[in-house]
Amino acid sequence: MEGVAFLFHLAGESQVETYLYDGLGRLSTAIKGDTTQVYRYGANGNRIGIDFTQGEQTTTKIATFDEQDRLTSFAQCRYQYDVNGALRQKTCGSTEHNYDYDIFGNLLQVEIKQDGQVSKQIDYDVDPQNRRVAKYVDGQHVAGYLYSDQLNPVAQLNANGDVVALFGYASKGHVPDYMLKGGREYRYITDQLGSPTMLVDAVSGEIAQRLDYDVYGEVTYDSNPGFQPFGFAGGLYDSDTGLVRLVHEITIRMLLVGLQKIQSALRGRHQPL
């Protein structure tokens, strides 16, 4: 069994994260603070169980898969797919998420229901290059994006088409190094995958946003939701849906193929590092 450890310094606090891998290179154990997660795999390599231990308390979450190795359940959630293998519905208790796509596989709509009633609907516009260029919530235009290339947004727009944030890239190709917003410059502090962990005011040093993730990219803490649009591995993160572009974070099951930016950062679905 091989392992690797990282020492992080965030907001004056230090924390060691340790990851252990089995003989097939799959993540077997993750230790973060007083929390340990142990992963179990089936004959086809699917992650069929996670044991969460915090202090002296342990809970287990079980995952099931169909004959095509598609995730059908995880803990209290159930998943359904269309004939192309795209996720169409996720149901967790009384909350239901329904997904709709265009003919090219771009996510166009997420409908969220509570107790059978629509509580929120998120729609997206996609340009001819399959880039997300606009977001709507319950029919109201809330954000737009301008790109410098196929993958990287360089500006965020408001509903009136005004530029509200500019993004500059330097040290990494898939996530910005800085953001200009409201007349201030903010620096991106990212982890080894390019996931933003802090946005820091370049002048005052004040932390404008802090993001924490679990080992597979689920956002576990967000101090300022919606402050900027980047999340796990530098993908476009939507706090309304919990999606990073086309990746559902909590299950890390690809909704569709061709996720160039996220796939290159993940380096395989078993390894978060």
C-alpha atoms as an extended CHARMM CRD file, in Angstrom:
* protein
*
       273  EXT
         1         1  MET       CA              0.0000000000        0.0000000000        0.0000000000  PROA      1               0.0000000000
         2         2  GLU       CA              1.3460000000        3.3970000000       -0.9940000000  PROA      2               0.0000000000
         3         3  GLY       CA              0.5040000000        6.7600000000        0.4780000000  PROA      3               0.0000000000
         4         4  VAL       CA              1.0340000000       10.4830000000        0.2230000000  PROA      4               0.0000000000
         5         5  ALA       CA              0.5380000000       13.3210000000        2.6950000000  PROA      5               0.0000000000
         6         6  PHE       CA             -0.0680000000       17.0380000000        2.2090000000  PROA      6               0.0000000000
         7         7  LEU       CA              0.3970000000       19.8390000000        4.7290000000  PROA      7               0.0000000000
         8         8  PHE       CA             -1.9680000000       22.7650000000        4.1990000000  PROA      8               0.0000000000
         9         9  HSD       CA             -1.8160000000       26.2060000000        5.8040000000  PROA      9               0.0000000000
        10        10  LEU       CA             -5.1560000000       28.0050000000        5.5980000000  PROA      10              0.0000000000
        11        11  ALA       CA             -6.0170000000       31.1880000000        7.4510000000  PROA      11              0.0000000000
        12        12  GLY       CA             -3.2870000000       30.5650000000       10.0140000000  PROA      12              0.0000000000
        13        13  GLU       CA             -4.3140000000       26.9490000000       10.5640000000  PROA      13              0.0000000000
        14        14  SER       CA             -2.2600000000       23.9000000000        9.6020000000  PROA      14              0.0000000000
        15        15  GLN       CA             -3.7360000000       20.5500000000        8.6600000000  PROA      15              0.0000000000
        16        16  VAL       CA             -2.2330000000       17.3140000000        7.3820000000  PROA      16              0.0000000000
        17        17  GLU       CA             -4.1650000000       15.2650000000        4.8340000000  PROA      17              0.0000000000
        18        18  THR       CA             -3.0410000000       11.6790000000        4.2370000000  PROA      18              0.0000000000
        19        19  TYR       CA             -4.1030000000        9.4490000000        1.3320000000  PROA      19              0.0000000000
        20        20  LEU       CA             -3.4140000000        5.7120000000        1.0500000000  PROA      20              0.0000000000
        21        21  TYR       CA             -3.7760000000        3.6200000000       -2.1230000000  PROA      21              0.0000000000
        22        22  ASP       CA             -4.1940000000       -0.1010000000       -2.7230000000  PROA      22              0.0000000000
        23        23  GLY       CA             -2.1280000000       -2.2590000000       -5.0740000000  PROA      23              0.0000000000
        24        24  LEU       CA             -4.2480000000       -1.1710000000       -8.0570000000  PROA      24              0.0000000000
        25        25  GLY       CA             -3.6400000000        2.5090000000       -7.3860000000  PROA      25              0.0000000000
        26        26  ARG       CA             -7.1460000000        3.1180000000       -6.0240000000  PROA      26              0.0000000000
        27        27  LEU       CA             -7.7350000000        5.4010000000       -3.0750000000  PROA      27              0.0000000000
        28        28  SER       CA             -8.2960000000        3.1550000000       -0.0600000000  PROA      28              0.0000000000
        29        29  THR       CA             -8.0520000000        5.5140000000        2.9220000000  PROA      29              0.0000000000
        30        30  ALA       CA             -8.2230000000        9.2730000000        3.3900000000  PROA      30              0.0000000000
        31        31  ILE       CA             -7.3620000000       10.9150000000        6.7170000000  PROA      31              0.0000000000
        32        32  LYS       CA             -8.1770000000       14.5680000000        7.3240000000  PROA      32              0.0000000000
        33        33  GLY       CA             -7.9900000000       15.8660000000       10.8680000000  PROA      33              0.0000000000
        34        34  ASP       CA            -10.0280000000       13.5350000000       13.0850000000  PROA      34              0.0000000000
        35        35  THR       CA            -11.9770000000       12.1250000000       10.1260000000  PROA      35              0.0000000000
        36        36  THR       CA            -11.0280000000        8.8930000000        8.3600000000  PROA      36              0.0000000000
        37        37  GLN       CA            -12.7140000000        7.5520000000        5.2350000000  PROA      37              0.0000000000
        38        38  VAL       CA            -12.1390000000        3.9690000000        4.0830000000  PROA      38              0.0000000000
        39        39  TYR       CA            -13.1640000000        3.0130000000        0.5300000000  PROA      39              0.0000000000
        40        40  ARG       CA            -14.2390000000       -0.4350000000       -0.6610000000  PROA      40              0.0000000000
        41        41  TYR       CA            -14.4020000000       -1.6000000000       -4.2790000000  PROA      41              0.0000000000
        42        42  GLY       CA            -16.2900000000       -4.2920000000       -6.1730000000  PROA      42              0.0000000000
        43        43  ALA       CA            -15.0610000000       -6.8050000000       -8.7430000000  PROA      43              0.0000000000
        44        44  ASN       CA            -15.4810000000       -4.2740000000      -11.5800000000  PROA      44              0.0000000000
        45        45  GLY       CA            -13.5550000000       -1.5880000000       -9.7220000000  PROA      45              0.0000000000
        46        46  ASN       CA            -16.6140000000        0.4130000000       -8.6940000000  PROA      46              0.0000000000
        47        47  ARG       CA            -16.5240000000        2.1290000000       -5.3060000000  PROA      47              0.0000000000
        48        48  ILE       CA            -19.2360000000        0.1640000000       -3.4780000000  PROA      48              0.0000000000
        49        49  GLY       CA            -18.8400000000        1.4900000000        0.0500000000  PROA      49              0.0000000000
        50        50  ILE       CA            -17.3710000000        4.2550000000        2.1780000000  PROA      50              0.0000000000
        51        51  ASP       CA            -16.8450000000        4.0060000000        5.9360000000  PROA      51              0.0000000000
        52        52  PHE       CA            -16.7550000000        7.4200000000        7.6310000000  PROA      52              0.0000000000
        53        53  THR       CA            -15.1290000000        7.5510000000       11.0670000000  PROA      53              0.0000000000
        54        54  GLN       CA            -15.0240000000       10.7250000000       13.1300000000  PROA      54              0.0000000000
        55        55  GLY       CA            -13.7530000000       10.2680000000       16.6340000000  PROA      55              0.0000000000
        56        56  GLU       CA            -15.3630000000        7.0490000000       17.8650000000  PROA      56              0.0000000000
        57        57  GLN       CA            -18.4000000000        7.1710000000       15.5750000000  PROA      57              0.0000000000
        58        58  THR       CA            -18.4710000000        5.2920000000       12.2490000000  PROA      58              0.0000000000
        59        59  THR       CA            -21.1320000000        5.4510000000        9.5450000000  PROA      59              0.0000000000
        60        60  THR       CA            -21.2330000000        3.5570000000        6.2530000000  PROA      60              0.0000000000
        61        61  LYS       CA            -22.5750000000        4.6380000000        2.8700000000  PROA      61              0.0000000000
        62        62  ILE       CA            -23.2770000000        1.9460000000        0.2820000000  PROA      62              0.0000000000
        63        63  ALA       CA            -23.2810000000        2.3640000000       -3.5080000000  PROA      63              0.0000000000
        64        64  THR       CA            -24.9150000000        0.0750000000       -6.0760000000  PROA      64              0.0000000000
        65        65  PHE       CA            -24.3640000000       -0.1520000000       -9.8390000000  PROA      65              0.0000000000
        66        66  ASP       CA            -26.2090000000       -1.6080000000      -12.8200000000  PROA      66              0.0000000000
        67        67  GLU       CA            -24.8700000000       -4.0650000000      -15.4040000000  PROA      67              0.0000000000
        68        68  GLN       CA            -23.2770000000       -1.1620000000      -17.2870000000  PROA      68              0.0000000000
        69        69  ASP       CA            -21.4210000000       -0.0110000000      -14.1540000000  PROA      69              0.0000000000
        70        70  ARG       CA            -23.6070000000        3.0830000000      -13.8060000000  PROA      70              0.0000000000
        71        71  LEU       CA            -24.2510000000        4.2850000000      -10.2910000000  PROA      71              0.0000000000
        72        72  THR       CA            -27.8630000000        3.5270000000       -9.3120000000  PROA      72              0.0000000000
        73        73  SER       CA            -27.7800000000        4.3920000000       -5.6180000000  PROA      73              0.0000000000
        74        74  PHE       CA            -25.4820000000        6.0020000000       -3.0810000000  PROA      74              0.0000000000
        75        75  ALA       CA            -26.5260000000        6.3130000000        0.5590000000  PROA      75              0.0000000000
        76        76  GLN       CA            -30.0960000000        7.7000000000        0.4300000000  PROA      76              0.0000000000
        77        77  CYS       CA            -29.9400000000        8.8500000000       -3.2110000000  PROA      77              0.0000000000
        78        78  ARG       CA            -31.1450000000        7.0780000000       -6.3600000000  PROA      78              0.0000000000
        79        79  TYR       CA            -30.0330000000        7.7330000000       -9.9640000000  PROA      79              0.0000000000
        80        80  GLN       CA            -31.6610000000        7.1460000000      -13.3540000000  PROA      80              0.0000000000
        81        81  TYR       CA            -30.1090000000        7.4500000000      -16.8340000000  PROA      81              0.0000000000
        82        82  ASP       CA            -31.2460000000        7.8460000000      -20.4270000000  PROA      82              0.0000000000
        83        83  VAL       CA            -30.3550000000        5.5270000000      -23.3170000000  PROA      83              0.0000000000
        84        84  ASN       CA            -27.1580000000        7.5060000000      -23.9510000000  PROA      84              0.0000000000
        85        85  GLY       CA            -25.9540000000        6.9910000000      -20.3930000000  PROA      85              0.0000000000
        86        86  ALA       CA            -26.5410000000       10.5860000000      -19.2730000000  PROA      86              0.0000000000
        87        87  LEU       CA            -27.9000000000       11.1380000000      -15.7800000000  PROA      87              0.0000000000
        88        88  ARG       CA            -31.5710000000       12.1100000000      -16.0310000000  PROA      88              0.0000000000
        89        89  GLN       CA            -32.7660000000       12.0540000000      -12.4410000000  PROA      89              0.0000000000
        90        90  LYS       CA            -31.3370000000       12.0680000000       -8.9320000000  PROA      90              0.0000000000
        91        91  THR       CA            -33.6990000000       11.5090000000       -6.0130000000  PROA      91              0.0000000000
        92        92  CYS       CA            -32.6130000000       11.9790000000       -2.3940000000  PROA      92              0.0000000000
        93        93  GLY       CA            -35.5400000000       11.5840000000       -0.0170000000  PROA      93              0.0000000000
        94        94  SER       CA            -38.1350000000       14.2170000000       -0.9220000000  PROA      94              0.0000000000
        95        95  THR       CA            -35.7100000000       16.1690000000       -3.1380000000  PROA      95              0.0000000000
        96        96  GLU       CA            -35.5720000000       15.4040000000       -6.8510000000  PROA      96              0.0000000000
        97        97  HSD       CA            -33.1960000000       16.7500000000       -9.4970000000  PROA      97              0.0000000000
        98        98  ASN       CA            -34.1060000000       16.3320000000      -13.1760000000  PROA      98              0.0000000000
        99        99  TYR       CA            -31.5280000000       16.9870000000      -15.9100000000  PROA      99              0.0000000000
       100       100  ASP       CA            -32.0640000000       17.8720000000      -19.5730000000  PROA      100             0.0000000000
       101       101  TYR       CA            -29.4640000000       18.0450000000      -22.3620000000  PROA      101             0.0000000000
       102       102  ASP       CA            -29.1600000000       19.1610000000      -25.9640000000  PROA      102             0.0000000000
       103       103  ILE       CA            -28.3520000000       16.7590000000      -28.8100000000  PROA      103             0.0000000000
       104       104  PHE       CA            -24.6260000000       17.3190000000      -28.2390000000  PROA      104             0.0000000000
       105       105  GLY       CA            -24.8260000000       16.3230000000      -24.5670000000  PROA      105             0.0000000000
       106       106  ASN       CA            -24.5710000000       19.8150000000      -23.0810000000  PROA      106             0.0000000000
       107       107  LEU       CA            -26.5150000000       20.2650000000      -19.8560000000  PROA      107             0.0000000000
       108       108  LEU       CA            -29.3070000000       22.7730000000      -20.5150000000  PROA      108             0.0000000000
       109       109  GLN       CA            -31.6220000000       22.5260000000      -17.5280000000  PROA      109             0.0000000000
       110       110  VAL       CA            -31.7670000000       21.3360000000      -13.9340000000  PROA      110             0.0000000000
       111       111  GLU       CA            -35.2060000000       21.1840000000      -12.3360000000  PROA      111             0.0000000000
       112       112  ILE       CA            -35.2750000000       20.8360000000       -8.5510000000  PROA      112             0.0000000000
       113       113  LYS       CA            -38.4010000000       19.5270000000       -6.8260000000  PROA      113             0.0000000000
       114       114  GLN       CA            -39.3030000000       19.3630000000       -3.1530000000  PROA      114             0.0000000000
       115       115  ASP       CA            -42.1480000000       17.0030000000       -2.2160000000  PROA      115             0.0000000000
       116       116  GLY       CA            -43.1560000000       16.8130000000       -5.8700000000  PROA      116             0.0000000000
       117       117  GLN       CA            -43.3330000000       20.5780000000       -6.3860000000  PROA      117             0.0000000000
       118       118  VAL       CA            -40.8160000000       22.5420000000       -8.4570000000  PROA      118             0.0000000000
       119       119  SER       CA            -38.7870000000       24.6970000000       -6.0600000000  PROA      119             0.0000000000
       120       120  LYS       CA            -36.1410000000       25.9720000000       -8.4850000000  PROA      120             0.0000000000
       121       121  GLN       CA            -35.2660000000       25.7040000000      -12.1590000000  PROA      121             0.0000000000
       122       122  ILE       CA            -31.8270000000       26.4680000000      -13.5580000000  PROA      122             0.0000000000
       123       123  ASP       CA            -31.3320000000       26.8890000000      -17.3130000000  PROA      123             0.0000000000
       124       124  TYR       CA            -28.1620000000       27.3920000000      -19.3460000000  PROA      124             0.0000000000
       125       125  ASP       CA            -27.3350000000       28.8170000000      -22.7640000000  PROA      125             0.0000000000
       126       126  VAL       CA            -24.5520000000       27.1000000000      -24.6920000000  PROA      126             0.0000000000
       127       127  ASP       CA            -22.7810000000       28.6280000000      -27.6930000000  PROA      127             0.0000000000
       128       128  PRO       CA            -21.8620000000       26.7830000000      -30.9420000000  PROA      128             0.0000000000
       129       129  GLN       CA            -18.5340000000       25.7940000000      -29.3660000000  PROA      129             0.0000000000
       130       130  ASN       CA            -20.3710000000       23.9990000000      -26.5410000000  PROA      130             0.0000000000
       131       131  ARG       CA            -19.3460000000       26.5980000000      -23.9490000000  PROA      131             0.0000000000
       132       132  ARG       CA            -21.7310000000       27.6750000000      -21.2150000000  PROA      132             0.0000000000
       133       133  VAL       CA            -22.3910000000       31.3680000000      -21.8190000000  PROA      133             0.0000000000
       134       134  ALA       CA            -25.4300000000       32.1750000000      -19.6540000000  PROA      134             0.0000000000
       135       135  LYS       CA            -27.2960000000       31.0110000000      -16.5580000000  PROA      135             0.0000000000
       136       136  TYR       CA            -30.9290000000       31.5920000000      -15.6030000000  PROA      136             0.0000000000
       137       137  VAL       CA            -32.6660000000       30.8960000000      -12.2940000000  PROA      137             0.0000000000
       138       138  ASP       CA            -36.4510000000       30.5780000000      -12.4460000000  PROA      138             0.0000000000
       139       139  GLY       CA            -36.4040000000       32.3530000000      -15.7850000000  PROA      139             0.0000000000
       140       140  GLN       CA            -34.2660000000       35.2860000000      -14.6230000000  PROA      140             0.0000000000
       141       141  HSD       CA            -30.9080000000       35.8610000000      -16.3110000000  PROA      141             0.0000000000
       142       142  VAL       CA            -28.3280000000       35.9120000000      -13.5060000000  PROA      142             0.0000000000
       143       143  ALA       CA            -24.9130000000       35.4150000000      -15.1520000000  PROA      143             0.0000000000
       144       144  GLY       CA            -23.0460000000       35.2690000000      -18.4440000000  PROA      144             0.0000000000
       145       145  TYR       CA            -19.5120000000       34.2750000000      -19.4400000000  PROA      145             0.0000000000
       146       146  LEU       CA            -16.9630000000       35.3560000000      -22.0590000000  PROA      146             0.0000000000
       147       147  TYR       CA            -14.1150000000       33.0390000000      -23.0620000000  PROA      147             0.0000000000
       148       148  SER       CA            -10.5670000000       33.4090000000      -24.3410000000  PROA      148             0.0000000000
       149       149  ASP       CA            -10.4920000000       29.8740000000      -25.7510000000  PROA      149             0.0000000000
       150       150  GLN       CA            -12.5020000000       26.6510000000      -25.6690000000  PROA      150             0.0000000000
       151       151  LEU       CA            -12.3290000000       26.1810000000      -21.9030000000  PROA      151             0.0000000000
       152       152  ASN       CA            -11.3520000000       29.2680000000      -19.9150000000  PROA      152             0.0000000000
       153       153  PRO       CA            -13.7850000000       32.0750000000      -18.9870000000  PROA      153             0.0000000000
       154       154  VAL       CA            -12.1050000000       35.4820000000      -18.8360000000  PROA      154             0.0000000000
       155       155  ALA       CA            -15.1360000000       37.5600000000      -17.8250000000  PROA      155             0.0000000000
       156       156  GLN       CA            -18.3920000000       37.1670000000      -15.9400000000  PROA      156             0.0000000000
       157       157  LEU       CA            -21.3910000000       39.2920000000      -16.9130000000  PROA      157             0.0000000000
       158       158  ASN       CA            -24.5210000000       40.3270000000      -15.0480000000  PROA      158             0.0000000000
       159       159  ALA       CA            -28.0930000000       40.1890000000      -16.3700000000  PROA      159             0.0000000000
       160       160  ASN       CA            -27.6040000000       43.4960000000      -18.2320000000  PROA      160             0.0000000000
       161       161  GLY       CA            -24.5040000000       42.2520000000      -20.0330000000  PROA      161             0.0000000000
       162       162  ASP       CA            -22.1520000000       44.3810000000      -17.9380000000  PROA      162             0.0000000000
       163       163  VAL       CA            -18.7820000000       42.9270000000      -16.9420000000  PROA      163             0.0000000000
       164       164  VAL       CA            -18.7530000000       42.2690000000      -13.1910000000  PROA      164             0.0000000000
       165       165  ALA       CA            -15.5610000000       40.1870000000      -12.9500000000  PROA      165             0.0000000000
       166       166  LEU       CA            -12.4130000000       39.6050000000      -15.0010000000  PROA      166             0.0000000000
       167       167  PHE       CA            -10.1730000000       36.5390000000      -14.6490000000  PROA      167             0.0000000000
       168       168  GLY       CA             -6.4270000000       36.3620000000      -15.3150000000  PROA      168             0.0000000000
       169       169  TYR       CA             -4.5080000000       33.1340000000      -15.9690000000  PROA      169             0.0000000000
       170       170  ALA       CA             -0.7840000000       32.6940000000      -15.3960000000  PROA      170             0.0000000000
       171       171  SER       CA              0.6250000000       29.7810000000      -13.3880000000  PROA      171             0.0000000000
       172       172  LYS       CA             -2.1430000000       27.2800000000      -14.2460000000  PROA      172             0.0000000000
       173       173  GLY       CA             -3.8780000000       26.7570000000      -17.5410000000  PROA      173             0.0000000000
       174       174  HSD       CA             -7.2800000000       25.7270000000      -16.1970000000  PROA      174             0.0000000000
       175       175  VAL       CA             -7.9430000000       28.0270000000      -13.2310000000  PROA      175             0.0000000000
       176       176  PRO       CA             -7.3300000000       31.7870000000      -12.8090000000  PROA      176             0.0000000000
       177       177  ASP       CA             -4.5810000000       33.2920000000      -10.6790000000  PROA      177             0.0000000000
       178       178  TYR       CA             -6.5350000000       36.4610000000       -9.9770000000  PROA      178             0.0000000000
       179       179  MET       CA             -9.9520000000       38.0700000000      -10.3020000000  PROA      179             0.0000000000
       180       180  LEU       CA            -10.8210000000       41.7560000000      -10.7040000000  PROA      180             0.0000000000
       181       181  LYS       CA            -14.2120000000       42.5080000000       -9.1830000000  PROA      181             0.0000000000
       182       182  GLY       CA            -15.7810000000       45.6440000000       -7.7580000000  PROA      182             0.0000000000
       183       183  GLY       CA            -12.5680000000       47.6050000000       -8.2420000000  PROA      183             0.0000000000
       184       184  ARG       CA            -10.5400000000       45.1360000000       -6.1830000000  PROA      184             0.0000000000
       185       185  GLU       CA             -8.0620000000       42.4000000000       -7.0720000000  PROA      185             0.0000000000
       186       186  TYR       CA             -8.4200000000       38.9650000000       -5.5170000000  PROA      186             0.0000000000
       187       187  ARG       CA             -5.8200000000       36.1990000000       -5.6320000000  PROA      187             0.0000000000
       188       188  TYR       CA             -6.8140000000       32.5590000000       -6.1010000000  PROA      188             0.0000000000
       189       189  ILE       CA             -5.2780000000       30.1130000000       -3.6500000000  PROA      189             0.0000000000
       190       190  THR       CA             -5.7480000000       26.5970000000       -5.0280000000  PROA      190             0.0000000000
       191       191  ASP       CA             -4.9450000000       23.0300000000       -4.0670000000  PROA      191             0.0000000000
       192       192  GLN       CA             -2.9400000000       20.5150000000       -6.0960000000  PROA      192             0.0000000000
       193       193  LEU       CA             -5.8450000000       19.9810000000       -8.5260000000  PROA      193             0.0000000000
       194       194  GLY       CA             -6.5280000000       23.6560000000       -9.0930000000  PROA      194             0.0000000000
       195       195  SER       CA             -9.5950000000       23.7350000000       -6.8430000000  PROA      195             0.0000000000
       196       196  PRO       CA             -9.9170000000       27.2180000000       -5.2870000000  PROA      196             0.0000000000
       197       197  THR       CA             -9.5880000000       27.0620000000       -1.5120000000  PROA      197             0.0000000000
       198       198  MET       CA             -9.4370000000       30.8060000000       -0.8420000000  PROA      198             0.0000000000
       199       199  LEU       CA             -9.9730000000       34.1190000000       -2.6050000000  PROA      199             0.0000000000
       200       200  VAL       CA             -7.7680000000       36.7240000000       -0.9070000000  PROA      200             0.0000000000
       201       201  ASP       CA             -7.8820000000       40.5030000000       -1.3340000000  PROA      201             0.0000000000
       202       202  ALA       CA             -4.4940000000       41.3330000000       -2.8750000000  PROA      202             0.0000000000
       203       203  VAL       CA             -4.2110000000       44.6030000000       -0.9180000000  PROA      203             0.0000000000
       204       204  SER       CA             -5.7320000000       43.9660000000        2.4940000000  PROA      204             0.0000000000
       205       205  GLY       CA             -5.1280000000       40.2150000000        2.7200000000  PROA      205             0.0000000000
       206       206  GLU       CA             -8.7510000000       39.7230000000        3.7580000000  PROA      206             0.0000000000
       207       207  ILE       CA            -10.2430000000       36.3390000000        2.8610000000  PROA      207             0.0000000000
       208       208  ALA       CA            -13.2340000000       37.0270000000        0.6250000000  PROA      208             0.0000000000
       209       209  GLN       CA            -14.1780000000       33.3810000000        0.1550000000  PROA      209             0.0000000000
       210       210  ARG       CA            -13.0830000000       30.0520000000        1.5470000000  PROA      210             0.0000000000
       211       211  LEU       CA            -13.9800000000       26.6910000000        0.0380000000  PROA      211             0.0000000000
       212       212  ASP       CA            -13.4220000000       23.2600000000        1.5820000000  PROA      212             0.0000000000
       213       213  TYR       CA            -13.8220000000       19.9720000000       -0.3060000000  PROA      213             0.0000000000
       214       214  ASP       CA            -13.9430000000       16.3060000000        0.5280000000  PROA      214             0.0000000000
       215       215  VAL       CA            -11.4720000000       13.9480000000       -1.1540000000  PROA      215             0.0000000000
       216       216  TYR       CA            -13.6420000000       13.5430000000       -4.2630000000  PROA      216             0.0000000000
       217       217  GLY       CA            -14.4650000000       17.2030000000       -4.6980000000  PROA      217             0.0000000000
       218       218  GLU       CA            -17.7650000000       17.7690000000       -2.9110000000  PROA      218             0.0000000000
       219       219  VAL       CA            -17.9180000000       21.2810000000       -1.4640000000  PROA      219             0.0000000000
       220       220  THR       CA            -18.2620000000       20.8430000000        2.2840000000  PROA      220             0.0000000000
       221       221  TYR       CA            -17.9400000000       24.5310000000        3.1920000000  PROA      221             0.0000000000
       222       222  ASP       CA            -18.4260000000       27.7390000000        1.2170000000  PROA      222             0.0000000000
       223       223  SER       CA            -18.1210000000       31.0070000000        3.1190000000  PROA      223             0.0000000000
       224       224  ASN       CA            -19.4240000000       33.1620000000        0.2570000000  PROA      224             0.0000000000
       225       225  PRO       CA            -21.5650000000       31.2040000000       -2.2570000000  PROA      225             0.0000000000
       226       226  GLY       CA            -21.6310000000       32.7060000000       -5.7330000000  PROA      226             0.0000000000
       227       227  PHE       CA            -18.7490000000       35.1190000000       -5.1250000000  PROA      227             0.0000000000
       228       228  GLN       CA            -16.8420000000       33.6180000000       -8.0780000000  PROA      228             0.0000000000
       229       229  PRO       CA            -17.6870000000       30.7860000000      -10.4830000000  PROA      229             0.0000000000
       230       230  PHE       CA            -14.8150000000       28.3060000000      -10.1560000000  PROA      230             0.0000000000
       231       231  GLY       CA            -14.8080000000       25.1140000000       -8.0940000000  PROA      231             0.0000000000
       232       232  PHE       CA            -13.3920000000       21.6080000000       -8.0090000000  PROA      232             0.0000000000
       233       233  ALA       CA            -10.4080000000       21.1690000000      -10.3660000000  PROA      233             0.0000000000
       234       234  GLY       CA            -11.0000000000       24.6300000000      -11.8140000000  PROA      234             0.0000000000
       235       235  GLY       CA            -14.3600000000       23.8010000000      -13.3870000000  PROA      235             0.0000000000
       236       236  LEU       CA            -17.3460000000       26.1420000000      -13.5030000000  PROA      236             0.0000000000
       237       237  TYR       CA            -19.1560000000       25.5350000000      -10.2270000000  PROA      237             0.0000000000
       238       238  ASP       CA            -22.8770000000       26.1070000000       -9.7530000000  PROA      238             0.0000000000
       239       239  SER       CA            -23.8180000000       26.2680000000       -6.0740000000  PROA      239             0.0000000000
       240       240  ASP       CA            -27.5190000000       25.9670000000       -7.0040000000  PROA      240             0.0000000000
       241       241  THR       CA            -27.0670000000       22.5130000000       -8.5180000000  PROA      241             0.0000000000
       242       242  GLY       CA            -23.8940000000       21.1840000000       -6.9090000000  PROA      242             0.0000000000
       243       243  LEU       CA            -22.4490000000       20.5760000000      -10.3820000000  PROA      243             0.0000000000
       244       244  VAL       CA            -19.0340000000       21.4850000000      -11.7430000000  PROA      244             0.0000000000
       245       245  ARG       CA            -19.7550000000       21.9460000000      -15.4340000000  PROA      245             0.0000000000
       246       246  LEU       CA            -20.9030000000       18.3460000000      -16.1160000000  PROA      246             0.0000000000
       247       247  VAL       CA            -19.5490000000       16.5170000000      -13.0920000000  PROA      247             0.0000000000
       248       248  HSD       CA            -21.7540000000       15.7330000000      -10.1150000000  PROA      248             0.0000000000
       249       249  GLU       CA            -19.3850000000       16.2310000000       -7.2340000000  PROA      249             0.0000000000
       250       250  ILE       CA            -20.7670000000       14.0690000000       -4.4470000000  PROA      250             0.0000000000
       251       251  THR       CA            -20.7640000000       10.9020000000       -6.5610000000  PROA      251             0.0000000000
       252       252  ILE       CA            -18.0010000000       11.7860000000       -9.0590000000  PROA      252             0.0000000000
       253       253  ARG       CA            -19.8280000000        9.9610000000      -11.8060000000  PROA      253             0.0000000000
       254       254  MET       CA            -19.2960000000       11.5320000000      -15.2320000000  PROA      254             0.0000000000
       255       255  LEU       CA            -22.6460000000       12.6360000000      -16.6390000000  PROA      255             0.0000000000
       256       256  LEU       CA            -21.3010000000       12.6130000000      -20.1860000000  PROA      256             0.0000000000
       257       257  VAL       CA            -18.0110000000       11.9340000000      -21.9540000000  PROA      257             0.0000000000
       258       258  GLY       CA            -15.6690000000       14.6260000000      -23.2310000000  PROA      258             0.0000000000
       259       259  LEU       CA            -15.0330000000       16.5590000000      -20.0250000000  PROA      259             0.0000000000
       260       260  GLN       CA            -11.6140000000       17.7560000000      -21.1190000000  PROA      260             0.0000000000
       261       261  LYS       CA            -10.7700000000       20.1030000000      -18.2740000000  PROA      261             0.0000000000
       262       262  ILE       CA            -12.0440000000       17.9660000000      -15.3750000000  PROA      262             0.0000000000
       263       263  GLN       CA            -10.7910000000       14.6340000000      -16.6890000000  PROA      263             0.0000000000
       264       264  SER       CA             -7.2210000000       15.8610000000      -17.0700000000  PROA      264             0.0000000000
       265       265  ALA       CA             -7.2380000000       17.1570000000      -13.5030000000  PROA      265             0.0000000000
       266       266  LEU       CA             -8.8110000000       14.0650000000      -11.9610000000  PROA      266             0.0000000000
       267       267  ARG       CA             -6.1700000000       11.6810000000      -13.4040000000  PROA      267             0.0000000000
       268       268  GLY       CA             -8.6320000000        8.8090000000      -13.1240000000  PROA      268             0.0000000000
       269       269  ARG       CA            -11.7930000000        8.4160000000      -11.0830000000  PROA      269             0.0000000000
       270       270  HSD       CA            -10.1430000000        6.5340000000       -8.2110000000  PROA      270             0.0000000000
       271       271  GLN       CA             -7.4710000000        9.1150000000       -7.4320000000  PROA      271             0.0000000000
       272       272  PRO       CA             -8.2800000000       12.5970000000       -6.1350000000  PROA      272             0.0000000000
       273       273  LEU       CA             -4.6180000000       13.6150000000       -6.2270000000  PROA      273             0.0000000000
